[in-house]
Amino acid sequence: MLESDRKMLLKAIRLLEMGDWEAAHKIAQRNPDAYGNWLHAILHKIEGDRSNAAYWYNRAGHPERIAMRAEEELRELARELEKGCC
């Protein structure tokens, strides 16, 4: 993963935490790798669109995390991005 992509996804997480779902979604759409797809899944989970979230979890290669709160999952994604490994 390019450092610039990693930074953009971390920015998307910060934007989402500030309530800017649309801006975070635009960033996720521009990052079609596993991390971007995982973020995309979380965004649709937050939106309440389970079938769309399931699609993006599948694209990301991650199991659906229905029981996990989106905030917890975002923190997990941020930790993965910060350490630079999947």
PDB file of N, CA, C and O in Angstrom:
ATOM      1  N   MET A   1       0.843  -1.176   0.000  1.00  0.00           N
ATOM      2  CA  MET A   1       0.000   0.000   0.000  1.00  0.00           C
ATOM      3  C   MET A   1       0.890   1.242   0.000  1.00  0.00           C
ATOM      4  O   MET A   1       1.874   1.326   0.734  1.00  0.00           O
ATOM      5  N   LEU A   2       0.523   2.176  -0.824  1.00  0.00           N
ATOM      6  CA  LEU A   2       1.262   3.438  -0.873  1.00  0.00           C
ATOM      7  C   LEU A   2       1.020   4.238   0.404  1.00  0.00           C
ATOM      8  O   LEU A   2      -0.077   4.224   0.963  1.00  0.00           O
ATOM      9  N   GLU A   3       2.038   4.917   0.844  1.00  0.00           N
ATOM     10  CA  GLU A   3       1.928   5.752   2.036  1.00  0.00           C
ATOM     11  C   GLU A   3       0.832   6.808   1.872  1.00  0.00           C
ATOM     12  O   GLU A   3       0.118   7.110   2.828  1.00  0.00           O
ATOM     13  N   SER A   4       0.696   7.361   0.687  1.00  0.00           N
ATOM     14  CA  SER A   4      -0.328   8.383   0.447  1.00  0.00           C
ATOM     15  C   SER A   4      -1.737   7.786   0.589  1.00  0.00           C
ATOM     16  O   SER A   4      -2.638   8.454   1.097  1.00  0.00           O
ATOM     17  N   ASP A   5      -1.935   6.539   0.148  1.00  0.00           N
ATOM     18  CA  ASP A   5      -3.233   5.881   0.301  1.00  0.00           C
ATOM     19  C   ASP A   5      -3.528   5.619   1.775  1.00  0.00           C
ATOM     20  O   ASP A   5      -4.645   5.834   2.244  1.00  0.00           O
ATOM     21  N   ARG A   6      -2.523   5.158   2.488  1.00  0.00           N
ATOM     22  CA  ARG A   6      -2.677   4.888   3.923  1.00  0.00           C
ATOM     23  C   ARG A   6      -3.090   6.161   4.660  1.00  0.00           C
ATOM     24  O   ARG A   6      -3.997   6.140   5.492  1.00  0.00           O
ATOM     25  N   LYS A   7      -2.421   7.259   4.348  1.00  0.00           N
ATOM     26  CA  LYS A   7      -2.743   8.542   4.993  1.00  0.00           C
ATOM     27  C   LYS A   7      -4.149   9.012   4.637  1.00  0.00           C
ATOM     28  O   LYS A   7      -4.856   9.557   5.484  1.00  0.00           O
ATOM     29  N   MET A   8      -4.557   8.803   3.383  1.00  0.00           N
ATOM     30  CA  MET A   8      -5.905   9.213   2.982  1.00  0.00           C
ATOM     31  C   MET A   8      -6.974   8.396   3.718  1.00  0.00           C
ATOM     32  O   MET A   8      -8.009   8.938   4.106  1.00  0.00           O
ATOM     33  N   LEU A   9      -6.728   7.106   3.909  1.00  0.00           N
ATOM     34  CA  LEU A   9      -7.702   6.293   4.630  1.00  0.00           C
ATOM     35  C   LEU A   9      -7.772   6.699   6.099  1.00  0.00           C
ATOM     36  O   LEU A   9      -8.854   6.715   6.686  1.00  0.00           O
ATOM     37  N   LEU A  10      -6.639   7.024   6.691  1.00  0.00           N
ATOM     38  CA  LEU A  10      -6.651   7.523   8.078  1.00  0.00           C
ATOM     39  C   LEU A  10      -7.394   8.852   8.151  1.00  0.00           C
ATOM     40  O   LEU A  10      -8.108   9.115   9.119  1.00  0.00           O
ATOM     41  N   LYS A  11      -7.228   9.685   7.137  1.00  0.00           N
ATOM     42  CA  LYS A  11      -7.969  10.943   7.078  1.00  0.00           C
ATOM     43  C   LYS A  11      -9.465  10.669   6.982  1.00  0.00           C
ATOM     44  O   LYS A  11     -10.265  11.346   7.628  1.00  0.00           O
ATOM     45  N   ALA A  12      -9.843   9.681   6.180  1.00  0.00           N
ATOM     46  CA  ALA A  12     -11.260   9.327   6.039  1.00  0.00           C
ATOM     47  C   ALA A  12     -11.845   8.908   7.384  1.00  0.00           C
ATOM     48  O   ALA A  12     -12.976   9.266   7.712  1.00  0.00           O
ATOM     49  N   ILE A  13     -11.078   8.155   8.157  1.00  0.00           N
ATOM     50  CA  ILE A  13     -11.543   7.734   9.480  1.00  0.00           C
ATOM     51  C   ILE A  13     -11.749   8.957  10.369  1.00  0.00           C
ATOM     52  O   ILE A  13     -12.754   9.049  11.074  1.00  0.00           O
ATOM     53  N   ARG A  14     -10.814   9.885  10.341  1.00  0.00           N
ATOM     54  CA  ARG A  14     -10.962  11.123  11.141  1.00  0.00           C
ATOM     55  C   ARG A  14     -12.191  11.907  10.691  1.00  0.00           C
ATOM     56  O   ARG A  14     -12.944  12.407  11.526  1.00  0.00           O
ATOM     57  N   LEU A  15     -12.398  12.017   9.388  1.00  0.00           N
ATOM     58  CA  LEU A  15     -13.569  12.725   8.875  1.00  0.00           C
ATOM     59  C   LEU A  15     -14.858  12.057   9.334  1.00  0.00           C
ATOM     60  O   LEU A  15     -15.816  12.727   9.719  1.00  0.00           O
ATOM     61  N   LEU A  16     -14.871  10.746   9.288  1.00  0.00           N
ATOM     62  CA  LEU A  16     -16.049  10.012   9.728  1.00  0.00           C
ATOM     63  C   LEU A  16     -16.299  10.238  11.215  1.00  0.00           C
ATOM     64  O   LEU A  16     -17.441  10.426  11.634  1.00  0.00           O
ATOM     65  N   GLU A  17     -15.249  10.222  12.000  1.00  0.00           N
ATOM     66  CA  GLU A  17     -15.392  10.480  13.440  1.00  0.00           C
ATOM     67  C   GLU A  17     -15.937  11.873  13.715  1.00  0.00           C
ATOM     68  O   GLU A  17     -16.566  12.104  14.748  1.00  0.00           O
ATOM     69  N   MET A  18     -15.697  12.804  12.791  1.00  0.00           N
ATOM     70  CA  MET A  18     -16.224  14.168  12.932  1.00  0.00           C
ATOM     71  C   MET A  18     -17.620  14.296  12.310  1.00  0.00           C
ATOM     72  O   MET A  18     -18.212  15.375  12.325  1.00  0.00           O
ATOM     73  N   GLY A  19     -18.136  13.200  11.769  1.00  0.00           N
ATOM     74  CA  GLY A  19     -19.488  13.201  11.234  1.00  0.00           C
ATOM     75  C   GLY A  19     -19.617  13.429   9.744  1.00  0.00           C
ATOM     76  O   GLY A  19     -20.730  13.583   9.241  1.00  0.00           O
ATOM     77  N   ASP A  20     -18.501  13.456   9.024  1.00  0.00           N
ATOM     78  CA  ASP A  20     -18.560  13.698   7.579  1.00  0.00           C
ATOM     79  C   ASP A  20     -18.536  12.369   6.815  1.00  0.00           C
ATOM     80  O   ASP A  20     -17.520  11.983   6.237  1.00  0.00           O
ATOM     81  N   TRP A  21     -19.689  11.680   6.830  1.00  0.00           N
ATOM     82  CA  TRP A  21     -19.811  10.386   6.175  1.00  0.00           C
ATOM     83  C   TRP A  21     -19.523  10.500   4.679  1.00  0.00           C
ATOM     84  O   TRP A  21     -18.830   9.652   4.115  1.00  0.00           O
ATOM     85  N   GLU A  22     -20.049  11.536   4.037  1.00  0.00           N
ATOM     86  CA  GLU A  22     -19.892  11.705   2.583  1.00  0.00           C
ATOM     87  C   GLU A  22     -18.421  11.814   2.175  1.00  0.00           C
ATOM     88  O   GLU A  22     -17.989  11.162   1.225  1.00  0.00           O
ATOM     89  N   ALA A  23     -17.663  12.631   2.887  1.00  0.00           N
ATOM     90  CA  ALA A  23     -16.243  12.797   2.552  1.00  0.00           C
ATOM     91  C   ALA A  23     -15.484  11.491   2.768  1.00  0.00           C
ATOM     92  O   ALA A  23     -14.632  11.125   1.958  1.00  0.00           O
ATOM     93  N   ALA A  24     -15.790  10.790   3.855  1.00  0.00           N
ATOM     94  CA  ALA A  24     -15.134   9.508   4.122  1.00  0.00           C
ATOM     95  C   ALA A  24     -15.490   8.499   3.031  1.00  0.00           C
ATOM     96  O   ALA A  24     -14.637   7.720   2.606  1.00  0.00           O
ATOM     97  N   HIS A  25     -16.727   8.509   2.584  1.00  0.00           N
ATOM     98  CA  HIS A  25     -17.174   7.588   1.538  1.00  0.00           C
ATOM     99  C   HIS A  25     -16.447   7.858   0.223  1.00  0.00           C
ATOM    100  O   HIS A  25     -16.041   6.925  -0.468  1.00  0.00           O
ATOM    101  N   LYS A  26     -16.287   9.116  -0.115  1.00  0.00           N
ATOM    102  CA  LYS A  26     -15.569   9.469  -1.347  1.00  0.00           C
ATOM    103  C   LYS A  26     -14.141   8.941  -1.315  1.00  0.00           C
ATOM    104  O   LYS A  26     -13.640   8.438  -2.321  1.00  0.00           O
ATOM    105  N   ILE A  27     -13.488   9.052  -0.173  1.00  0.00           N
ATOM    106  CA  ILE A  27     -12.119   8.546  -0.052  1.00  0.00           C
ATOM    107  C   ILE A  27     -12.107   7.027  -0.185  1.00  0.00           C
ATOM    108  O   ILE A  27     -11.262   6.472  -0.887  1.00  0.00           O
ATOM    109  N   ALA A  28     -13.042   6.352   0.485  1.00  0.00           N
ATOM    110  CA  ALA A  28     -13.106   4.885   0.404  1.00  0.00           C
ATOM    111  C   ALA A  28     -13.315   4.439  -1.040  1.00  0.00           C
ATOM    112  O   ALA A  28     -12.720   3.454  -1.477  1.00  0.00           O
ATOM    113  N   GLN A  29     -14.151   5.152  -1.777  1.00  0.00           N
ATOM    114  CA  GLN A  29     -14.413   4.798  -3.172  1.00  0.00           C
ATOM    115  C   GLN A  29     -13.167   4.916  -4.037  1.00  0.00           C
ATOM    116  O   GLN A  29     -13.040   4.206  -5.034  1.00  0.00           O
ATOM    117  N   ARG A  30     -12.255   5.792  -3.673  1.00  0.00           N
ATOM    118  CA  ARG A  30     -11.029   5.992  -4.461  1.00  0.00           C
ATOM    119  C   ARG A  30      -9.903   5.044  -4.054  1.00  0.00           C
ATOM    120  O   ARG A  30      -8.818   5.086  -4.633  1.00  0.00           O
ATOM    121  N   ASN A  31     -10.154   4.190  -3.061  1.00  0.00           N
ATOM    122  CA  ASN A  31      -9.131   3.256  -2.579  1.00  0.00           C
ATOM    123  C   ASN A  31      -9.668   1.835  -2.655  1.00  0.00           C
ATOM    124  O   ASN A  31     -10.212   1.327  -1.675  1.00  0.00           O
ATOM    125  N   PRO A  32      -9.522   1.189  -3.807  1.00  0.00           N
ATOM    126  CA  PRO A  32     -10.132  -0.126  -4.014  1.00  0.00           C
ATOM    127  C   PRO A  32      -9.330  -1.305  -3.455  1.00  0.00           C
ATOM    128  O   PRO A  32      -9.607  -2.452  -3.806  1.00  0.00           O
ATOM    129  N   ASP A  33      -8.349  -1.044  -2.597  1.00  0.00           N
ATOM    130  CA  ASP A  33      -7.606  -2.155  -2.006  1.00  0.00           C
ATOM    131  C   ASP A  33      -8.380  -2.716  -0.810  1.00  0.00           C
ATOM    132  O   ASP A  33      -9.485  -2.258  -0.519  1.00  0.00           O
ATOM    133  N   ALA A  34      -7.809  -3.699  -0.120  1.00  0.00           N
ATOM    134  CA  ALA A  34      -8.498  -4.358   0.996  1.00  0.00           C
ATOM    135  C   ALA A  34      -8.872  -3.372   2.096  1.00  0.00           C
ATOM    136  O   ALA A  34      -9.959  -3.461   2.666  1.00  0.00           O
ATOM    137  N   TYR A  35      -7.975  -2.431   2.397  1.00  0.00           N
ATOM    138  CA  TYR A  35      -8.269  -1.450   3.453  1.00  0.00           C
ATOM    139  C   TYR A  35      -9.403  -0.513   3.035  1.00  0.00           C
ATOM    140  O   TYR A  35     -10.307  -0.243   3.825  1.00  0.00           O
ATOM    141  N   GLY A  36      -9.358  -0.028   1.822  1.00  0.00           N
ATOM    142  CA  GLY A  36     -10.419   0.849   1.334  1.00  0.00           C
ATOM    143  C   GLY A  36     -11.758   0.131   1.293  1.00  0.00           C
ATOM    144  O   GLY A  36     -12.793   0.713   1.617  1.00  0.00           O
ATOM    145  N   ASN A  37     -11.735  -1.140   0.892  1.00  0.00           N
ATOM    146  CA  ASN A  37     -12.964  -1.925   0.867  1.00  0.00           C
ATOM    147  C   ASN A  37     -13.489  -2.180   2.280  1.00  0.00           C
ATOM    148  O   ASN A  37     -14.700  -2.190   2.501  1.00  0.00           O
ATOM    149  N   TRP A  38     -12.584  -2.384   3.232  1.00  0.00           N
ATOM    150  CA  TRP A  38     -12.982  -2.592   4.619  1.00  0.00           C
ATOM    151  C   TRP A  38     -13.643  -1.314   5.153  1.00  0.00           C
ATOM    152  O   TRP A  38     -14.696  -1.373   5.788  1.00  0.00           O
ATOM    153  N   LEU A  39     -13.022  -0.172   4.893  1.00  0.00           N
ATOM    154  CA  LEU A  39     -13.616   1.100   5.302  1.00  0.00           C
ATOM    155  C   LEU A  39     -14.980   1.280   4.640  1.00  0.00           C
ATOM    156  O   LEU A  39     -15.936   1.719   5.280  1.00  0.00           O
ATOM    157  N   HIS A  40     -15.061   0.943   3.373  1.00  0.00           N
ATOM    158  CA  HIS A  40     -16.316   1.058   2.628  1.00  0.00           C
ATOM    159  C   HIS A  40     -17.399   0.208   3.303  1.00  0.00           C
ATOM    160  O   HIS A  40     -18.545   0.644   3.423  1.00  0.00           O
ATOM    161  N   ALA A  41     -17.039  -0.999   3.741  1.00  0.00           N
ATOM    162  CA  ALA A  41     -17.987  -1.874   4.446  1.00  0.00           C
ATOM    163  C   ALA A  41     -18.477  -1.224   5.733  1.00  0.00           C
ATOM    164  O   ALA A  41     -19.673  -1.230   6.025  1.00  0.00           O
ATOM    165  N   ILE A  42     -17.551  -0.667   6.495  1.00  0.00           N
ATOM    166  CA  ILE A  42     -17.924  -0.020   7.761  1.00  0.00           C
ATOM    167  C   ILE A  42     -18.853   1.160   7.506  1.00  0.00           C
ATOM    168  O   ILE A  42     -19.816   1.370   8.243  1.00  0.00           O
ATOM    169  N   LEU A  43     -18.566   1.917   6.476  1.00  0.00           N
ATOM    170  CA  LEU A  43     -19.420   3.065   6.145  1.00  0.00           C
ATOM    171  C   LEU A  43     -20.853   2.627   5.861  1.00  0.00           C
ATOM    172  O   LEU A  43     -21.801   3.263   6.323  1.00  0.00           O
ATOM    173  N   HIS A  44     -21.014   1.547   5.106  1.00  0.00           N
ATOM    174  CA  HIS A  44     -22.367   1.084   4.799  1.00  0.00           C
ATOM    175  C   HIS A  44     -23.013   0.402   5.999  1.00  0.00           C
ATOM    176  O   HIS A  44     -24.238   0.381   6.119  1.00  0.00           O
ATOM    177  N   LYS A  45     -22.198  -0.150   6.879  1.00  0.00           N
ATOM    178  CA  LYS A  45     -22.706  -0.677   8.148  1.00  0.00           C
ATOM    179  C   LYS A  45     -23.301   0.475   8.965  1.00  0.00           C
ATOM    180  O   LYS A  45     -24.395   0.352   9.515  1.00  0.00           O
ATOM    181  N   ILE A  46     -22.583   1.579   9.038  1.00  0.00           N
ATOM    182  CA  ILE A  46     -23.060   2.762   9.757  1.00  0.00           C
ATOM    183  C   ILE A  46     -24.353   3.276   9.127  1.00  0.00           C
ATOM    184  O   ILE A  46     -25.288   3.674   9.822  1.00  0.00           O
ATOM    185  N   GLU A  47     -24.381   3.258   7.820  1.00  0.00           N
ATOM    186  CA  GLU A  47     -25.543   3.736   7.070  1.00  0.00           C
ATOM    187  C   GLU A  47     -26.772   2.841   7.292  1.00  0.00           C
ATOM    188  O   GLU A  47     -27.907   3.265   7.073  1.00  0.00           O
ATOM    189  N   GLY A  48     -26.528   1.605   7.726  1.00  0.00           N
ATOM    190  CA  GLY A  48     -27.625   0.662   7.932  1.00  0.00           C
ATOM    191  C   GLY A  48     -27.937  -0.191   6.718  1.00  0.00           C
ATOM    192  O   GLY A  48     -28.956  -0.880   6.685  1.00  0.00           O
ATOM    193  N   ASP A  49     -27.067  -0.149   5.723  1.00  0.00           N
ATOM    194  CA  ASP A  49     -27.253  -0.919   4.487  1.00  0.00           C
ATOM    195  C   ASP A  49     -26.452  -2.219   4.594  1.00  0.00           C
ATOM    196  O   ASP A  49     -25.332  -2.315   4.092  1.00  0.00           O
ATOM    197  N   ARG A  50     -27.048  -3.214   5.256  1.00  0.00           N
ATOM    198  CA  ARG A  50     -26.337  -4.465   5.528  1.00  0.00           C
ATOM    199  C   ARG A  50     -25.912  -5.210   4.275  1.00  0.00           C
ATOM    200  O   ARG A  50     -24.813  -5.765   4.227  1.00  0.00           O
ATOM    201  N   SER A  51     -26.770  -5.230   3.257  1.00  0.00           N
ATOM    202  CA  SER A  51     -26.404  -5.988   2.052  1.00  0.00           C
ATOM    203  C   SER A  51     -25.224  -5.330   1.338  1.00  0.00           C
ATOM    204  O   SER A  51     -24.346  -6.030   0.832  1.00  0.00           O
ATOM    205  N   ASN A  52     -25.188  -4.013   1.290  1.00  0.00           N
ATOM    206  CA  ASN A  52     -24.062  -3.313   0.673  1.00  0.00           C
ATOM    207  C   ASN A  52     -22.808  -3.497   1.525  1.00  0.00           C
ATOM    208  O   ASN A  52     -21.717  -3.697   0.990  1.00  0.00           O
ATOM    209  N   ALA A  53     -22.959  -3.431   2.847  1.00  0.00           N
ATOM    210  CA  ALA A  53     -21.819  -3.663   3.736  1.00  0.00           C
ATOM    211  C   ALA A  53     -21.261  -5.069   3.512  1.00  0.00           C
ATOM    212  O   ALA A  53     -20.045  -5.252   3.450  1.00  0.00           O
ATOM    213  N   ALA A  54     -22.152  -6.066   3.391  1.00  0.00           N
ATOM    214  CA  ALA A  54     -21.711  -7.449   3.165  1.00  0.00           C
ATOM    215  C   ALA A  54     -20.895  -7.563   1.887  1.00  0.00           C
ATOM    216  O   ALA A  54     -19.886  -8.266   1.849  1.00  0.00           O
ATOM    217  N   TYR A  55     -21.333  -6.874   0.847  1.00  0.00           N
ATOM    218  CA  TYR A  55     -20.592  -6.876  -0.423  1.00  0.00           C
ATOM    219  C   TYR A  55     -19.168  -6.363  -0.216  1.00  0.00           C
ATOM    220  O   TYR A  55     -18.211  -6.964  -0.704  1.00  0.00           O
ATOM    221  N   TRP A  56     -19.029  -5.241   0.515  1.00  0.00           N
ATOM    222  CA  TRP A  56     -17.712  -4.640   0.704  1.00  0.00           C
ATOM    223  C   TRP A  56     -16.845  -5.437   1.671  1.00  0.00           C
ATOM    224  O   TRP A  56     -15.625  -5.481   1.512  1.00  0.00           O
ATOM    225  N   TYR A  57     -17.460  -6.070   2.677  1.00  0.00           N
ATOM    226  CA  TYR A  57     -16.680  -6.976   3.541  1.00  0.00           C
ATOM    227  C   TYR A  57     -16.099  -8.101   2.700  1.00  0.00           C
ATOM    228  O   TYR A  57     -14.933  -8.462   2.856  1.00  0.00           O
ATOM    229  N   ASN A  58     -16.911  -8.653   1.813  1.00  0.00           N
ATOM    230  CA  ASN A  58     -16.448  -9.723   0.941  1.00  0.00           C
ATOM    231  C   ASN A  58     -15.297  -9.248   0.062  1.00  0.00           C
ATOM    232  O   ASN A  58     -14.291  -9.945  -0.070  1.00  0.00           O
ATOM    233  N   ARG A  59     -15.434  -8.072  -0.537  1.00  0.00           N
ATOM    234  CA  ARG A  59     -14.360  -7.511  -1.371  1.00  0.00           C
ATOM    235  C   ARG A  59     -13.081  -7.298  -0.566  1.00  0.00           C
ATOM    236  O   ARG A  59     -11.975  -7.453  -1.084  1.00  0.00           O
ATOM    237  N   ALA A  60     -13.249  -6.940   0.708  1.00  0.00           N
ATOM    238  CA  ALA A  60     -12.088  -6.687   1.571  1.00  0.00           C
ATOM    239  C   ALA A  60     -11.446  -7.975   2.072  1.00  0.00           C
ATOM    240  O   ALA A  60     -10.318  -7.962   2.565  1.00  0.00           O
ATOM    241  N   GLY A  61     -12.170  -9.093   1.944  1.00  0.00           N
ATOM    242  CA  GLY A  61     -11.660 -10.352   2.472  1.00  0.00           C
ATOM    243  C   GLY A  61     -11.812 -10.445   3.974  1.00  0.00           C
ATOM    244  O   GLY A  61     -11.084 -11.189   4.631  1.00  0.00           O
ATOM    245  N   HIS A  62     -12.757  -9.691   4.524  1.00  0.00           N
ATOM    246  CA  HIS A  62     -13.015  -9.685   5.972  1.00  0.00           C
ATOM    247  C   HIS A  62     -14.387 -10.278   6.243  1.00  0.00           C
ATOM    248  O   HIS A  62     -15.319 -10.095   5.459  1.00  0.00           O
ATOM    249  N   PRO A  63     -14.504 -10.995   7.363  1.00  0.00           N
ATOM    250  CA  PRO A  63     -15.843 -11.467   7.731  1.00  0.00           C
ATOM    251  C   PRO A  63     -16.704 -10.274   8.160  1.00  0.00           C
ATOM    252  O   PRO A  63     -16.190  -9.268   8.649  1.00  0.00           O
ATOM    253  N   GLU A  64     -18.008 -10.402   7.971  1.00  0.00           N
ATOM    254  CA  GLU A  64     -18.910  -9.355   8.455  1.00  0.00           C
ATOM    255  C   GLU A  64     -18.815  -9.319   9.982  1.00  0.00           C
ATOM    256  O   GLU A  64     -18.750 -10.355  10.643  1.00  0.00           O
ATOM    257  N   ARG A  65     -18.809  -8.140  10.504  1.00  0.00           N
ATOM    258  CA  ARG A  65     -18.707  -7.978  11.956  1.00  0.00           C
ATOM    259  C   ARG A  65     -19.972  -7.305  12.464  1.00  0.00           C
ATOM    260  O   ARG A  65     -19.959  -6.162  12.922  1.00  0.00           O
ATOM    261  N   ILE A  66     -21.045  -8.038  12.370  1.00  0.00           N
ATOM    262  CA  ILE A  66     -22.357  -7.508  12.721  1.00  0.00           C
ATOM    263  C   ILE A  66     -22.416  -7.134  14.200  1.00  0.00           C
ATOM    264  O   ILE A  66     -22.960  -6.087  14.548  1.00  0.00           O
ATOM    265  N   ALA A  67     -21.864  -7.974  15.071  1.00  0.00           N
ATOM    266  CA  ALA A  67     -21.954  -7.739  16.511  1.00  0.00           C
ATOM    267  C   ALA A  67     -21.018  -6.629  16.989  1.00  0.00           C
ATOM    268  O   ALA A  67     -21.244  -6.052  18.052  1.00  0.00           O
ATOM    269  N   MET A  68     -19.983  -6.327  16.231  1.00  0.00           N
ATOM    270  CA  MET A  68     -19.012  -5.306  16.643  1.00  0.00           C
ATOM    271  C   MET A  68     -19.534  -3.919  16.309  1.00  0.00           C
ATOM    272  O   MET A  68     -20.015  -3.671  15.203  1.00  0.00           O
ATOM    273  N   ARG A  69     -19.435  -3.026  17.270  1.00  0.00           N
ATOM    274  CA  ARG A  69     -19.842  -1.643  17.018  1.00  0.00           C
ATOM    275  C   ARG A  69     -18.913  -1.029  15.965  1.00  0.00           C
ATOM    276  O   ARG A  69     -17.720  -1.327  15.925  1.00  0.00           O
ATOM    277  N   ALA A  70     -19.476  -0.173  15.121  1.00  0.00           N
ATOM    278  CA  ALA A  70     -18.705   0.451  14.041  1.00  0.00           C
ATOM    279  C   ALA A  70     -17.520   1.236  14.591  1.00  0.00           C
ATOM    280  O   ALA A  70     -16.446   1.231  13.989  1.00  0.00           O
ATOM    281  N   GLU A  71     -17.699   1.906  15.716  1.00  0.00           N
ATOM    282  CA  GLU A  71     -16.603   2.694  16.315  1.00  0.00           C
ATOM    283  C   GLU A  71     -15.419   1.804  16.684  1.00  0.00           C
ATOM    284  O   GLU A  71     -14.263   2.174  16.476  1.00  0.00           O
ATOM    285  N   GLU A  72     -15.721   0.628  17.234  1.00  0.00           N
ATOM    286  CA  GLU A  72     -14.653  -0.322  17.590  1.00  0.00           C
ATOM    287  C   GLU A  72     -13.943  -0.819  16.339  1.00  0.00           C
ATOM    288  O   GLU A  72     -12.717  -0.931  16.307  1.00  0.00           O
ATOM    289  N   GLU A  73     -14.721  -1.112  15.320  1.00  0.00           N
ATOM    290  CA  GLU A  73     -14.147  -1.610  14.073  1.00  0.00           C
ATOM    291  C   GLU A  73     -13.293  -0.542  13.400  1.00  0.00           C
ATOM    292  O   GLU A  73     -12.246  -0.852  12.831  1.00  0.00           O
ATOM    293  N   LEU A  74     -13.732   0.712  13.462  1.00  0.00           N
ATOM    294  CA  LEU A  74     -12.920   1.818  12.915  1.00  0.00           C
ATOM    295  C   LEU A  74     -11.591   1.927  13.644  1.00  0.00           C
ATOM    296  O   LEU A  74     -10.553   2.153  13.021  1.00  0.00           O
ATOM    297  N   ARG A  75     -11.619   1.766  14.969  1.00  0.00           N
ATOM    298  CA  ARG A  75     -10.364   1.806  15.734  1.00  0.00           C
ATOM    299  C   ARG A  75      -9.434   0.664  15.317  1.00  0.00           C
ATOM    300  O   ARG A  75      -8.222   0.847  15.206  1.00  0.00           O
ATOM    301  N   GLU A  76     -10.017  -0.514  15.087  1.00  0.00           N
ATOM    302  CA  GLU A  76      -9.212  -1.650  14.634  1.00  0.00           C
ATOM    303  C   GLU A  76      -8.589  -1.368  13.265  1.00  0.00           C
ATOM    304  O   GLU A  76      -7.408  -1.639  13.049  1.00  0.00           O
ATOM    305  N   LEU A  77      -9.377  -0.831  12.356  1.00  0.00           N
ATOM    306  CA  LEU A  77      -8.865  -0.478  11.030  1.00  0.00           C
ATOM    307  C   LEU A  77      -7.767   0.571  11.148  1.00  0.00           C
ATOM    308  O   LEU A  77      -6.731   0.460  10.493  1.00  0.00           O
ATOM    309  N   ALA A  78      -7.981   1.579  11.971  1.00  0.00           N
ATOM    310  CA  ALA A  78      -6.963   2.629  12.156  1.00  0.00           C
ATOM    311  C   ALA A  78      -5.673   2.033  12.693  1.00  0.00           C
ATOM    312  O   ALA A  78      -4.589   2.404  12.244  1.00  0.00           O
ATOM    313  N   ARG A  79      -5.774   1.108  13.654  1.00  0.00           N
ATOM    314  CA  ARG A  79      -4.557   0.475  14.192  1.00  0.00           C
ATOM    315  C   ARG A  79      -3.813  -0.284  13.097  1.00  0.00           C
ATOM    316  O   ARG A  79      -2.587  -0.222  13.014  1.00  0.00           O
ATOM    317  N   GLU A  80      -4.555  -0.995  12.264  1.00  0.00           N
ATOM    318  CA  GLU A  80      -3.921  -1.732  11.162  1.00  0.00           C
ATOM    319  C   GLU A  80      -3.224  -0.776  10.188  1.00  0.00           C
ATOM    320  O   GLU A  80      -2.109  -1.036   9.737  1.00  0.00           O
ATOM    321  N   LEU A  81      -3.886   0.308   9.880  1.00  0.00           N
ATOM    322  CA  LEU A  81      -3.295   1.292   8.973  1.00  0.00           C
ATOM    323  C   LEU A  81      -2.074   1.960   9.595  1.00  0.00           C
ATOM    324  O   LEU A  81      -1.082   2.206   8.910  1.00  0.00           O
ATOM    325  N   GLU A  82      -2.144   2.251  10.880  1.00  0.00           N
ATOM    326  CA  GLU A  82      -1.020   2.918  11.547  1.00  0.00           C
ATOM    327  C   GLU A  82       0.208   2.030  11.619  1.00  0.00           C
ATOM    328  O   GLU A  82       1.334   2.521  11.548  1.00  0.00           O
ATOM    329  N   LYS A  83       0.003   0.731  11.758  1.00  0.00           N
ATOM    330  CA  LYS A  83       1.169  -0.158  11.796  1.00  0.00           C
ATOM    331  C   LYS A  83       1.589  -0.613  10.406  1.00  0.00           C
ATOM    332  O   LYS A  83       2.655  -1.204  10.234  1.00  0.00           O
ATOM    333  N   GLY A  84       0.741  -0.334   9.410  1.00  0.00           N
ATOM    334  CA  GLY A  84       1.118  -0.597   8.032  1.00  0.00           C
ATOM    335  C   GLY A  84       1.057  -2.035   7.596  1.00  0.00           C
ATOM    336  O   GLY A  84       1.741  -2.434   6.653  1.00  0.00           O
ATOM    337  N   CYS A  85       0.236  -2.826   8.278  1.00  0.00           N
ATOM    338  CA  CYS A  85       0.105  -4.215   7.829  1.00  0.00           C
ATOM    339  C   CYS A  85      -1.348  -4.610   7.785  1.00  0.00           C
ATOM    340  O   CYS A  85      -2.178  -4.005   8.464  1.00  0.00           O
ATOM    341  N   CYS A  86      -1.663  -5.592   7.017  1.00  0.00           N
ATOM    342  CA  CYS A  86      -3.037  -6.114   6.879  1.00  0.00           C
ATOM    343  C   CYS A  86      -3.095  -7.453   7.499  1.00  0.00           C
ATOM    344  O   CYS A  86      -4.151  -8.086   7.503  1.00  0.00           O
TER     345      CYS A  86
END
